[in-house]
């Protein structure tokens, strides 16, 4: 019981801010609706408001973890949470959410997990990352072909209709095959690659920067998580690293999501439909799994798109259809 009250007290400040952010968005929608504003005006206004809200958290953050959606951030977040739990003797089944861990122990930084898809709408800096330049930034990336397929299932089974419209995805209820979605300018690979290429141009301008590839974390989770811990100044031991990797293993994550085993994690850590494995947040975790959804001609087209447009700094090479290796 004491732990529960302690957790509630730690989470309350950000919970209040989260509630107010949601109320602000609803009030904005109501005001624009009553004013008879057209859909484009409503979208611009909501993106601007969300950008302001995210920018406010960015300015208060001690470190930032940036990723495009469906790049493995939840997995990383659970492992980071587990490290902090062990090092600072925190309850085991909570997930770090900006300042809740900081409120439990001031030695833990305010860690902002951002998809960075609204801040530019508020600052106007849509072609640079100047608002991140003075921050410690960990950028997590994943092969955009796998991200696009994972985004397809997110769009199909988990994404709210309003968020689809807000972020330029195919409309809610649209008939869209996986291949059509992956090639879609607003929701598929073109959007993902634009995001990655902009960060590629801005990496060197950060005060403190680390690039993390999902595939490296899958291939050698112990060494890669140790690198993350060093970058974030988490004084974790080898035993802490080993425990965090085992705790966040795929099967365990899947079980915890199914039983909603993460306290105060919200809908982000709950399946859309327990009977549908494609509606889970933790879905497949397969490197190169995009090939399972397309024929050879489609794979060649997808691979060509990436080879022609993605900045090579990320190290993703195109392999022949049927190969299992990424590189």
C-alpha positions as CSV (number, residue, x, y, z in Angstrom):
1,X,0.0,0.0,0.0
2,X,2.9,2.4,0.8
3,X,4.4,1.7,-2.6
4,X,1.1,2.5,-4.3
5,X,0.8,5.9,-2.6
6,X,4.4,6.6,-3.4
7,X,3.9,5.8,-7.0
8,X,0.7,7.9,-7.2
9,X,2.5,10.9,-5.7
10,X,5.3,10.5,-8.1
11,X,3.0,10.2,-11.1
12,X,0.5,12.9,-10.1
13,X,2.3,16.0,-11.4
14,X,2.7,14.6,-15.0
15,X,-0.8,13.0,-14.8
16,X,-2.3,16.4,-14.2
17,X,-0.4,17.8,-17.1
18,X,-1.4,15.0,-19.3
19,X,-5.1,15.4,-18.4
20,X,-4.8,19.1,-19.0
21,X,-3.2,18.5,-22.4
22,X,-6.1,16.3,-23.4
23,X,-8.7,18.8,-22.1
24,X,-7.0,21.6,-24.0
25,X,-7.2,19.6,-27.3
26,X,-10.9,18.9,-26.8
27,X,-11.6,22.5,-26.0
28,X,-9.7,23.6,-29.1
29,X,-11.6,21.2,-31.3
30,X,-14.9,22.4,-29.8
31,X,-14.0,26.1,-30.3
32,X,-12.9,25.5,-34.0
33,X,-16.0,23.4,-34.6
34,X,-18.3,26.1,-33.3
35,X,-16.5,28.6,-35.4
36,X,-17.1,26.5,-38.5
37,X,-13.4,26.1,-39.3
38,X,-12.5,23.9,-42.2
39,X,-10.6,20.6,-41.6
40,X,-7.2,21.9,-42.7
41,X,-7.5,24.8,-40.2
42,X,-8.4,22.4,-37.4
43,X,-5.5,20.1,-38.2
44,X,-3.0,23.0,-38.2
45,X,-4.4,24.3,-35.0
46,X,-4.2,21.0,-33.2
47,X,-0.7,20.2,-34.4
48,X,0.4,23.6,-33.2
49,X,-1.1,23.0,-29.8
50,X,0.4,19.5,-29.5
51,X,3.7,21.0,-30.6
52,X,3.6,23.6,-27.9
53,X,2.8,20.9,-25.3
54,X,5.7,18.7,-26.5
55,X,8.1,21.6,-26.7
56,X,7.3,22.5,-23.1
57,X,8.3,19.0,-22.0
58,X,11.4,19.1,-24.2
59,X,12.6,22.3,-22.6
60,X,12.3,20.7,-19.1
61,X,13.9,17.4,-20.1
62,X,17.4,16.3,-19.0
63,X,17.7,13.9,-21.9
64,X,15.6,12.9,-24.9
65,X,14.9,9.6,-26.6
66,X,13.7,10.2,-30.2
67,X,12.3,7.7,-32.6
68,X,9.8,7.3,-35.3
69,X,6.8,5.3,-34.2
70,X,7.1,1.5,-34.2
71,X,10.9,1.6,-34.0
72,X,11.2,-0.5,-30.8
73,X,11.0,2.4,-28.3
74,X,8.7,0.5,-26.0
75,X,11.2,-2.4,-25.7
76,X,14.0,0.1,-25.0
77,X,11.9,2.0,-22.5
78,X,11.1,-1.1,-20.5
79,X,14.8,-2.0,-20.3
80,X,15.7,1.5,-19.2
81,X,13.0,1.4,-16.6
82,X,14.3,-1.9,-15.3
83,X,17.8,-0.5,-15.0
84,X,16.5,2.5,-12.9
85,X,14.4,0.1,-10.8
86,X,17.4,-1.9,-9.9
87,X,19.9,0.9,-9.4
88,X,17.6,3.1,-7.3
89,X,15.4,0.4,-5.7
90,X,12.1,1.3,-7.3
91,X,8.9,-0.8,-7.7
92,X,9.4,-3.3,-10.5
93,X,6.2,-3.0,-12.7
94,X,6.2,0.7,-13.6
95,X,7.5,2.3,-16.8
96,X,9.4,5.5,-16.9
97,X,7.2,8.4,-18.1
98,X,9.1,11.7,-18.3
99,X,9.4,12.7,-14.6
100,X,7.7,10.0,-12.6
101,X,11.0,8.3,-11.8
102,X,12.6,11.7,-11.2
103,X,9.9,12.4,-8.6
104,X,10.7,9.1,-6.9
105,X,14.5,9.8,-6.9
106,X,16.0,13.1,-7.9
107,X,19.1,11.4,-9.2
108,X,17.1,10.1,-12.1
109,X,16.8,12.5,-15.0
110,X,13.6,13.7,-16.6
111,X,13.6,11.5,-19.7
112,X,11.5,12.7,-22.6
113,X,10.4,10.0,-25.1
114,X,9.5,11.8,-28.3
115,X,8.4,10.8,-31.8
116,X,9.1,14.5,-32.8
117,X,6.1,14.8,-35.1
118,X,4.6,18.0,-33.7
119,X,7.3,20.3,-32.3
120,X,8.2,21.8,-35.6
121,X,4.5,22.8,-36.1
122,X,4.9,25.1,-33.0
123,X,8.5,26.3,-33.4
124,X,8.3,26.6,-37.2
125,X,11.6,24.7,-37.5
126,X,10.4,22.0,-39.7
127,X,13.6,21.7,-41.7
128,X,16.0,21.6,-38.7
129,X,16.3,20.1,-35.2
130,X,17.6,23.3,-33.6
131,X,15.2,22.9,-30.7
132,X,17.1,19.7,-29.8
133,X,20.6,21.1,-30.3
134,X,21.3,21.9,-26.6
135,X,20.0,18.5,-25.4
136,X,21.4,15.0,-24.7
137,X,19.7,13.1,-27.5
138,X,19.5,9.3,-28.1
139,X,18.1,8.7,-31.6
140,X,16.6,5.2,-32.0
141,X,16.1,4.0,-35.6
142,X,14.9,0.8,-37.3
143,X,14.9,-0.4,-40.9
144,X,12.2,1.8,-42.5
145,X,10.8,-1.3,-44.3
146,X,10.0,-3.0,-41.1
147,X,8.8,0.2,-39.5
148,X,6.4,0.8,-42.4
149,X,4.8,-2.7,-42.1
150,X,4.5,-2.3,-38.3
151,X,2.9,1.1,-38.9
152,X,0.4,-0.6,-41.2
153,X,-0.8,-2.8,-38.3
154,X,-0.7,0.2,-35.9
155,X,-2.9,2.1,-38.4
156,X,-5.3,-0.8,-38.9
157,X,-5.8,-2.0,-35.3
158,X,-4.6,0.6,-32.8
159,X,-4.6,4.1,-34.2
160,X,-7.5,6.5,-33.4
161,X,-9.4,7.9,-36.4
162,X,-8.5,11.5,-35.4
163,X,-4.8,10.7,-35.2
164,X,-4.9,9.2,-38.7
165,X,-6.2,12.5,-40.0
166,X,-3.9,14.6,-37.9
167,X,-0.8,12.8,-39.2
168,X,-1.6,12.3,-42.8
169,X,-2.3,8.6,-42.8
170,X,-4.8,6.9,-45.1
171,X,-8.3,7.8,-43.8
172,X,-10.0,5.7,-41.2
173,X,-11.8,2.7,-42.8
174,X,-9.9,3.1,-46.1
175,X,-9.2,-0.1,-48.2
176,X,-5.5,-0.2,-48.2
177,X,-3.2,-3.2,-48.7
178,X,0.1,-3.5,-46.9
179,X,2.0,-2.6,-50.1
180,X,-0.2,0.4,-50.7
181,X,0.3,1.6,-47.2
182,X,4.1,1.1,-47.3
183,X,4.3,3.2,-50.4
184,X,1.9,5.9,-49.0
185,X,3.5,9.3,-48.8
186,X,1.9,10.2,-45.5
187,X,2.1,7.0,-43.6
188,X,4.6,4.7,-45.2
189,X,8.3,4.6,-46.1
190,X,8.5,8.0,-47.7
191,X,7.5,9.7,-44.5
192,X,9.8,7.5,-42.4
193,X,12.8,8.1,-44.6
194,X,12.2,11.9,-44.6
195,X,12.2,11.7,-40.8
196,X,15.5,9.8,-40.7
197,X,17.2,11.9,-43.4
198,X,16.5,15.1,-41.6
199,X,18.0,13.7,-38.4
200,X,21.0,12.4,-40.4
201,X,21.6,16.0,-41.5
202,X,21.3,17.3,-37.9
203,X,23.2,14.7,-35.9
204,X,26.5,16.6,-35.7
205,X,24.8,19.7,-34.4
206,X,23.6,18.1,-31.1
207,X,25.4,18.9,-27.9
208,X,25.5,15.2,-27.0
209,X,24.2,12.6,-29.4
210,X,24.0,8.8,-29.6
211,X,22.6,6.7,-32.5
212,X,21.0,3.5,-31.6
213,X,19.8,0.9,-34.2
214,X,17.0,-1.5,-33.3
215,X,18.8,-4.2,-35.2
216,X,22.0,-3.8,-33.1
217,X,19.9,-4.0,-29.9
218,X,18.4,-7.3,-31.2
219,X,21.7,-8.7,-32.3
220,X,23.6,-8.0,-29.0
221,X,21.2,-6.6,-26.4
222,X,23.7,-6.8,-23.6
223,X,26.4,-4.7,-25.2
224,X,24.0,-2.3,-26.8
225,X,22.0,-1.7,-23.6
226,X,25.3,-1.1,-21.8
227,X,26.1,1.6,-24.3
228,X,22.7,3.2,-23.8
229,X,23.3,3.1,-20.0
230,X,26.7,4.8,-20.3
231,X,25.2,7.5,-22.6
232,X,22.4,8.2,-20.1
233,X,24.7,8.1,-17.1
234,X,22.9,5.1,-15.5
235,X,25.4,3.5,-13.1
236,X,24.3,0.0,-14.0
237,X,26.4,-3.1,-13.4
238,X,26.7,-6.2,-15.7
239,X,24.1,-7.9,-13.5
240,X,21.7,-5.0,-13.9
241,X,22.1,-5.1,-17.7
242,X,21.6,-8.9,-17.8
243,X,18.5,-8.7,-15.7
244,X,17.0,-5.9,-17.8
245,X,17.6,-7.8,-21.0
246,X,16.0,-10.9,-19.6
247,X,13.0,-8.9,-18.1
248,X,12.3,-7.3,-21.5
249,X,12.6,-10.4,-23.5
250,X,10.0,-10.8,-26.2
251,X,7.9,-13.5,-24.6
252,X,7.9,-11.8,-21.2
253,X,6.9,-8.5,-22.8
254,X,4.1,-10.2,-24.7
255,X,2.8,-11.8,-21.5
256,X,3.0,-8.5,-19.5
257,X,1.1,-6.7,-22.2
258,X,-1.6,-9.4,-22.4
259,X,-2.3,-9.1,-18.6
260,X,-1.7,-5.3,-18.6
261,X,1.2,-5.9,-16.2
262,X,2.6,-2.4,-16.3
263,X,1.2,0.0,-13.8
264,X,0.4,3.5,-15.0
265,X,1.5,2.8,-18.5
266,X,-1.8,3.7,-20.1
267,X,-3.2,2.3,-23.3
268,X,0.2,2.3,-25.0
269,X,1.0,-0.9,-23.2
270,X,-2.3,-2.7,-23.7
271,X,-3.5,-4.8,-26.8
272,X,-6.2,-3.4,-29.0
273,X,-7.8,-6.8,-29.1
274,X,-6.4,-9.8,-27.1
275,X,-7.7,-12.2,-29.7
276,X,-5.8,-10.5,-32.5
277,X,-2.0,-10.8,-32.2
278,X,-1.5,-8.0,-34.8
279,X,-3.3,-5.5,-32.4
280,X,-0.6,-5.9,-29.7
281,X,1.9,-3.2,-29.1
282,X,4.5,-6.0,-28.8
283,X,3.8,-7.7,-32.1
284,X,6.6,-9.7,-33.8
285,X,10.0,-8.1,-33.1
286,X,11.4,-9.7,-36.3
287,X,14.3,-8.2,-38.2
288,X,13.6,-8.2,-41.9
289,X,10.0,-9.4,-41.3
290,X,8.6,-7.0,-43.9
291,X,9.4,-9.6,-46.6
292,X,6.7,-11.9,-45.2
293,X,3.9,-9.5,-46.5
294,X,5.0,-9.0,-50.1
295,X,5.9,-10.9,-53.3
296,X,9.3,-10.7,-54.8
297,X,8.4,-7.9,-57.2
298,X,7.0,-5.8,-54.4
299,X,10.1,-6.4,-52.2
300,X,12.3,-5.3,-55.1
301,X,10.3,-2.0,-55.4
302,X,10.4,-1.4,-51.7
303,X,14.1,-2.1,-51.5
304,X,14.8,0.2,-54.4
305,X,12.9,3.0,-52.8
306,X,15.1,2.7,-49.7
307,X,18.3,2.3,-51.6
308,X,17.6,5.4,-53.6
309,X,16.4,7.7,-50.8
310,X,17.7,6.7,-47.3
311,X,20.9,8.4,-46.1
312,X,23.6,5.7,-45.9
313,X,24.8,6.9,-42.4
314,X,22.3,4.5,-40.8
315,X,24.0,1.5,-42.4
316,X,21.0,-0.3,-43.9
317,X,21.9,-2.2,-47.1
318,X,19.5,-3.8,-49.5
319,X,19.6,-7.6,-49.7
320,X,18.0,-9.9,-52.4
321,X,14.5,-11.2,-51.8
322,X,14.5,-14.3,-49.8
323,X,17.7,-13.4,-47.8
324,X,17.3,-13.3,-44.0
325,X,20.1,-11.0,-43.1
326,X,19.8,-7.2,-43.0
327,X,23.3,-6.6,-44.0
